[in-house]
Amino acid sequence: MEMRPLGATGIMVSLLGLGTVKIGRNEGVKYPQGFDLPDDASVIRLLQEARALGVTLIDTAPAYGCSEERLGRLLPGPRDGWVVASKAGEWFEDGQSRFDFSASAIIASVEASLRRLRTDYLDVVLLHSDGLDEAGDRFLPAAEALDGLKRRGLIRASGFSGKTPAGSRRMLDCVDVMMLTYNPGYTADMPVIAEAAAAGKGVLIKKALASGHAADPAQALRAAAAIAGVSSIVVGTLSPANLRANATALQAGMRGEA
């Protein structure tokens, strides 16, 4: 698997990242079909396949149900073999999301994530935007809290997972990494991706397969990988075969194959 720099953070990430919402949450998600949460053995097989393919970036969040807790128990191999990205600001409880971007809530969230993931540091923590009033300053205390956690050595890089181009652009100078949306049906974040790359920020792509609705997944992945400045494309799956197909599509694209 191709490795790329995560902007100027000094962190190298695999071009394909594994999103793990499906190992912890199956309520309130926008996938085409419903699904049951996998058992531990299935999660272990998926993570072992990721490791065998050279997928090093694991994406999780407190809002992903029991995803962090399961990763803390089941992630194979040494901790430094993985780049673990989590989020803060959103929780999913009793079938609904709630948000809190106060500095105290962000610090408490990260400390709880560290306990659930059984690690003493997180490589990346992204603010998990609610998409409301993003052009204002309401996320700035949260970004400052992430900077404080960096100084304490609890996280290596701060980030923002945005939902609008205006909101993401507002946070561009405040964090190290941007998580932005790109797929054939949504290209509105393209200017922000370019600005982030020019500013030396890491760029993680989400929803490259339009939450499972992409007509041609391989082509969609290759299109995202070809964008200048993209560090990694995070795709969620429960299937080792699908993970392998995604990796194969990207590797073929890097070789210039159809």
C-alpha positions as CSV (number, residue, x, y, z in Angstrom):
1,M,0.0,0.0,0.0
2,E,1.3,3.4,-0.9
3,M,2.2,5.6,2.0
4,R,1.7,9.4,1.9
5,P,2.7,12.2,4.3
6,L,-0.2,13.6,6.4
7,G,0.6,17.2,5.5
8,A,3.4,18.7,7.7
9,T,2.6,16.6,10.8
10,G,5.5,14.2,10.3
11,I,3.0,11.3,10.2
12,M,2.9,8.9,7.3
13,V,-0.5,7.3,6.5
14,S,-1.6,4.6,4.1
15,L,-3.5,5.9,1.0
16,L,-6.4,3.7,2.0
17,G,-7.7,4.2,5.6
18,L,-10.3,2.0,7.3
19,G,-13.3,3.6,8.8
20,T,-14.8,1.7,11.7
21,V,-18.3,3.1,12.3
22,K,-19.7,-0.2,11.2
23,I,-18.0,-2.2,14.0
24,G,-19.7,-0.1,16.7
25,R,-22.9,1.5,15.4
26,N,-25.7,0.5,13.1
27,E,-28.3,3.1,14.1
28,G,-28.8,6.4,12.4
29,V,-26.4,5.7,9.6
30,K,-27.0,6.4,5.9
31,Y,-25.8,3.2,4.2
32,P,-28.0,1.6,1.5
33,Q,-28.7,-1.5,3.6
34,G,-29.0,-2.3,7.3
35,F,-26.5,-4.5,9.0
36,D,-25.8,-6.3,12.2
37,L,-22.7,-5.4,14.3
38,P,-20.0,-8.0,13.7
39,D,-18.8,-10.4,16.4
40,D,-15.2,-10.1,17.7
41,A,-13.8,-12.8,15.5
42,S,-15.1,-10.9,12.4
43,V,-13.6,-7.6,13.6
44,I,-10.3,-9.4,14.2
45,R,-10.3,-10.9,10.6
46,L,-11.0,-7.4,9.2
47,L,-8.2,-5.8,11.1
48,Q,-5.8,-8.6,10.3
49,E,-6.6,-8.1,6.6
50,A,-6.0,-4.4,6.9
51,R,-2.6,-5.1,8.4
52,A,-1.7,-7.6,5.7
53,L,-2.7,-5.1,3.0
54,G,-0.6,-2.3,4.5
55,V,-3.6,-0.2,5.7
56,T,-2.2,1.6,8.7
57,L,-4.8,4.4,9.2
58,I,-7.8,3.5,11.4
59,D,-10.6,6.1,11.8
60,T,-12.9,5.9,14.7
61,A,-14.9,8.3,17.0
62,P,-16.9,8.4,20.2
63,A,-20.0,8.8,18.0
64,Y,-19.3,5.4,16.5
65,G,-21.0,3.5,19.3
66,C,-18.6,0.9,20.8
67,S,-16.0,1.2,17.9
68,E,-13.3,2.7,20.1
69,E,-13.8,0.2,22.9
70,R,-13.6,-2.7,20.4
71,L,-10.5,-1.4,18.7
72,G,-8.8,-1.0,22.1
73,R,-9.4,-4.7,22.7
74,L,-8.9,-6.2,19.3
75,L,-6.4,-4.1,17.3
76,P,-3.6,-6.5,16.4
77,G,0.1,-5.9,16.5
78,P,2.2,-3.2,18.1
79,R,0.5,0.2,18.7
80,D,3.1,2.1,16.6
81,G,2.2,0.0,13.6
82,W,-1.1,1.9,13.4
83,V,-2.1,5.5,12.9
84,V,-5.2,5.9,15.0
85,A,-7.5,8.9,14.2
86,S,-10.4,9.6,16.5
87,K,-12.8,12.6,16.9
88,A,-14.3,14.8,19.6
89,G,-17.3,17.0,20.0
90,E,-20.0,14.4,19.1
91,W,-21.5,11.6,21.1
92,F,-24.2,9.1,20.0
93,E,-26.5,8.1,22.8
94,D,-30.0,6.7,22.9
95,G,-30.3,6.8,19.2
96,Q,-29.4,10.5,18.8
97,S,-26.2,12.6,18.4
98,R,-25.4,15.3,20.9
99,F,-22.6,17.9,20.5
100,D,-20.4,19.9,22.9
101,F,-17.5,21.9,21.6
102,S,-16.5,23.5,24.9
103,A,-12.8,23.1,25.8
104,S,-13.7,21.0,28.9
105,A,-15.8,18.7,26.8
106,I,-13.1,18.2,24.2
107,I,-10.5,17.4,26.8
108,A,-12.8,15.0,28.6
109,S,-13.7,13.3,25.3
110,V,-10.1,12.7,24.3
111,E,-9.2,11.4,27.7
112,A,-12.1,9.0,27.5
113,S,-11.1,7.9,24.0
114,L,-7.6,7.1,25.3
115,R,-9.0,4.9,27.9
116,R,-11.4,3.1,25.5
117,L,-8.6,2.6,23.0
118,R,-6.1,1.5,25.6
119,T,-3.4,3.8,24.4
120,D,-1.4,6.7,25.8
121,Y,-1.7,8.8,22.7
122,L,-3.8,9.4,19.6
123,D,-2.2,10.2,16.3
124,V,-5.0,12.5,15.2
125,V,-8.1,13.9,16.8
126,L,-10.6,15.7,14.6
127,L,-13.4,18.0,15.8
128,H,-16.6,16.2,14.7
129,S,-18.6,19.1,13.3
130,D,-22.3,19.3,13.6
131,G,-22.4,21.5,10.5
132,L,-24.1,24.4,12.2
133,D,-22.7,28.0,12.0
134,E,-19.4,26.7,10.8
135,A,-18.3,30.1,9.4
136,G,-18.3,31.6,12.9
137,D,-15.9,31.2,15.8
138,R,-17.7,28.5,17.9
139,F,-15.1,25.8,17.2
140,L,-12.1,27.9,18.2
141,P,-12.1,27.0,21.9
142,A,-12.2,23.3,20.9
143,A,-9.3,23.8,18.5
144,E,-7.3,25.5,21.3
145,A,-8.1,22.6,23.6
146,L,-6.6,20.2,21.0
147,D,-3.5,22.4,20.9
148,G,-3.2,22.0,24.6
149,L,-3.6,18.2,24.3
150,K,-0.8,18.2,21.7
151,R,1.5,20.1,24.2
152,R,0.7,17.4,26.8
153,G,1.7,14.7,24.3
154,L,-1.8,13.1,24.3
155,I,-2.3,13.7,20.6
156,R,0.1,14.2,17.7
157,A,-2.1,16.2,15.4
158,S,-5.3,18.2,15.6
159,G,-8.0,18.2,12.9
160,F,-11.4,19.2,11.7
161,S,-14.0,17.0,10.0
162,G,-16.2,19.6,8.3
163,K,-19.6,19.5,6.6
164,T,-19.6,22.7,4.7
165,P,-16.8,24.4,2.6
166,A,-17.3,27.7,4.5
167,G,-16.9,26.0,7.9
168,S,-13.9,23.9,6.8
169,R,-12.2,27.0,5.3
170,R,-12.8,28.9,8.6
171,M,-10.9,26.2,10.5
172,L,-8.1,25.7,8.0
173,D,-5.5,27.8,10.0
174,C,-6.5,26.3,13.3
175,V,-5.7,22.6,12.9
176,D,-3.1,20.3,11.3
177,V,-5.5,18.0,9.3
178,M,-8.7,18.5,7.4
179,M,-11.2,15.7,6.8
180,L,-13.2,16.7,3.7
181,T,-15.8,15.1,1.4
182,Y,-15.2,14.2,-2.2
183,N,-17.0,11.8,-4.5
184,P,-18.3,12.0,-8.1
185,G,-21.6,13.4,-6.8
186,Y,-20.1,16.0,-4.4
187,T,-17.1,18.2,-5.4
188,A,-17.9,21.4,-3.4
189,D,-14.9,20.8,-1.1
190,M,-12.4,20.7,-4.0
191,P,-11.3,24.4,-3.4
192,V,-10.8,23.7,0.3
193,I,-8.8,20.6,-0.5
194,A,-6.5,22.7,-2.7
195,E,-6.1,25.4,0.0
196,A,-5.4,22.8,2.7
197,A,-2.7,21.2,0.5
198,A,-1.1,24.5,-0.3
199,A,-1.0,25.3,3.5
200,G,0.7,22.1,4.3
201,K,-2.3,20.5,6.0
202,G,-3.0,16.8,5.9
203,V,-6.1,15.9,3.9
204,L,-8.3,12.9,4.7
205,I,-11.1,12.2,2.3
206,K,-14.4,10.9,3.6
207,K,-17.5,9.6,1.8
208,A,-15.4,8.8,-1.4
209,L,-18.0,6.0,-2.1
210,A,-21.0,8.3,-1.2
211,S,-21.8,6.1,1.8
212,G,-22.0,3.0,-0.3
213,H,-24.0,4.6,-3.2
214,A,-21.1,5.0,-5.7
215,A,-21.9,3.4,-9.0
216,D,-18.2,2.5,-9.7
217,P,-16.3,2.3,-6.4
218,A,-13.0,1.6,-8.0
219,Q,-13.2,4.6,-10.2
220,A,-14.4,6.8,-7.3
221,L,-11.4,5.8,-5.2
222,R,-8.9,6.4,-8.0
223,A,-10.4,9.8,-8.7
224,A,-10.0,10.8,-5.0
225,A,-6.5,9.5,-4.9
226,A,-5.5,11.5,-7.9
227,I,-6.4,14.9,-6.2
228,A,-3.2,16.8,-5.4
229,G,-2.6,17.0,-1.6
230,V,-4.8,14.0,-0.6
231,S,-3.1,12.0,2.1
232,S,-5.6,9.2,2.7
233,I,-9.1,8.0,1.7
234,V,-11.1,6.7,4.6
235,V,-13.6,4.0,3.6
236,G,-15.7,2.0,6.1
237,T,-16.4,-1.7,5.5
238,L,-17.1,-4.9,7.4
239,S,-15.9,-7.1,4.6
240,P,-12.2,-8.2,4.2
241,A,-13.0,-8.9,0.6
242,N,-14.3,-5.3,0.0
243,L,-11.3,-3.9,1.9
244,R,-9.0,-6.0,-0.4
245,A,-10.9,-4.8,-3.5
246,N,-10.5,-1.2,-2.5
247,A,-6.8,-1.6,-1.9
248,T,-6.4,-3.4,-5.2
249,A,-8.3,-0.6,-7.0
250,L,-6.0,2.1,-5.5
251,Q,-2.9,0.1,-6.2
252,A,-3.9,-0.4,-9.8
253,G,-4.7,3.3,-10.2
254,M,-1.2,4.2,-8.9
255,R,0.2,1.9,-11.6
256,G,-1.9,3.6,-14.2
257,E,-4.0,0.6,-14.9
258,A,-7.7,0.8,-15.7
